[in-house]
């Protein structure tokens, strides 16, 4: 049995007081804290093997390259992807936002005729359709909205149920024979709702569309297997899965990565370059990793992935479901409204809420004064807030280091908000 009290002790940042109270960190959906093993790995890299990867013949370069590729393999195992040399399916990016923009840019390049015959499957033209949902983070919505503008394609979207779930049941109507790209969140970053992606993936493939999954809020909290899910691409960030900032990953089916034209250009992604003819680009994943990579951060992210697998994703999911049950008691407080499913079913421990008569920033400051860290604002998801008739909210989001007591402390603090502001 996993002792989550012992796990919490591995996070040095949590051993402090804020405003005279023990820190309760409930903002993991924004960024997770880092266990000591991840912190040590990044520091040790700089102390012992810092060098450019895939570039030198000296010993440090060889060691850093091995550590870099070993980390890629660990991350691949975490999400059920291939890691064998020559069949890699995980690309290193600057984060999920960078990965999603990489795809949108590469599809745009294919639409201009770049990438040859193989890349035509990604090309868009007027009359084609791109499908997203109202639950999307702006990092999904905006790149594909811009892609629609650039190519003349039409942007469409899934609507939401009353409690904020993506209407997967409408897949056959929303996705048509003209749909070429479907990009949908796996877990809503505001509602915490897990999307039933199976009917969406099935319909997308039925019409020959590419399916892209925003996995930012699922990889840290759920056991995922991208092969079993049959997604074509998926993007997520290391800093939300207990790893460093500044690095993320893009999964792609190998045959699609091989057909996809590059989006960024520079060193270490080109096989042959000439002055008077187009370059010959390297095979994936190198084709998509132009320039110097955040090597230390990738190595540390590999340790984070290994650490998560050591705990067991099933154990993490079960633990956070218990936290979610306590957080959902926020909805029992007079004047507090939860934005998302009230039932602790098919959701994670991310709970956004609105306190009637009190601005979210005032709520956030009051909560912070109790030593509790939560998110305030629109959480980079304005359409879903408009769905609930709001422009902003407060959001509590759990991590592996949280306890039921943490969630209960938040519930107790929120219950005092309206009396404090005399609402």
BELDAKA-V236545 format. One record per helix or strand. SS is the DSSP state (2 for helix, 1 for strand). FROM is the first residue (numbers start at 0). LEN is the number of residues. If there is no record, write none. Layout:
ss->(SS:SS)
from->(FROM:FROM)
len->(LEN:LEN)
This chain:
ss->(2:2:1:1:1:1:2:2:1:2:2:1:2:1:1:1:2:1:1:1:2:1:2:2:1:1:2:1:1:2:2:2:1:1:1:2:1:1:2:1:2:2)
from->(3:11:16:20:23:26:35:58:89:95:116:128:137:153:159:165:167:178:186:192:197:209:215:225:232:247:253:269:279:285:294:312:335:346:349:359:371:374:381:392:403:416)
len->(5:3:2:2:2:1:13:21:4:16:6:5:14:5:1:1:7:7:1:2:9:5:4:4:5:5:6:3:2:3:17:20:4:1:6:9:2:3:6:5:11:4)
